[in-house]
């Protein structure tokens, strides 16, 4: 799941990733819109695109996918590297 989520995350545009970050941070559309300097309706459009591209059915699934994708490439503790 992590590798597939990572590939899907890589397919997002910069703006879609910014909206995703806001969604994962549990911010309302209006707050995301204000932070990015765009309208709430534009956030709704990007949110729908992100959900479709990531293949998520809801925000909880989207959050899990996002976390899995972002930690998939992180070095694991105890890997012997110092």
C-alpha positions, 0 to 999 in steps of 0.5 A: 500500500505504501509504494502505491500511495507514494506513486499516487502522491507523486502524481499530484500537482504542487497545489494539490499537495498543498490542499492535501496537507491542509486536509491531513492537518484537519483544516476546513476548506475556508482555512485552506483557501485563506492560507493558499490565497484561493477561494473555498470553491477552488479548494473543493475542486482541488479536494475532489481531484486529490481524492480521485487521484489518490483513490481515497473514499474519505478523508480518513483513508486519504490521511492514512494513504498520505502518512504511509506514502510519506513514511515509505521512503524514510529510513527505519530506526534500528537499520544499523546506520549511525 
